[in-house]
Amino acid sequence: MLDYGCGSGILAIAAALLGAARVVAVDIEPQALSATQANAGFNGVALDAVITPEAFLPQPGFDLVLANILANTLIELGPALSGCLNAGGRLVLAGLLEPQIDAVTAAYPSLAFDPPSIDGEWACLTGRRRD
């Protein structure tokens, strides 16, 4: 599992606690990376990597990719995040507004998206890699 934009690490930690074989957490903020490491320790889990985007080398190998970041960044990261997914892997994107759905999904042409989940003005997208 890849948690891109991990913040406090809660999703990465939950994945590790639920048995994910490999968990990588990425964030641009040094404080988020420190919090993720500390929270993982508090919860008795070891994450495979807690790194900056510059240190992360996008490559296939993830069954699940989560990204809760702003829409423009989700669009920019489309090829990289899609490329991290194994065939049939799932992608969950959050942090976007409902009017941004079409632009974000267009950045992920190799994915088949489920109908979006809408909560007020916010949207969450889930999709599966087609190949």
Order of alpha helices (4+ residues) and beta strands (2+ residues): beta-alpha-beta-alpha-beta-beta-alpha-alpha-beta-alpha-beta-beta-beta
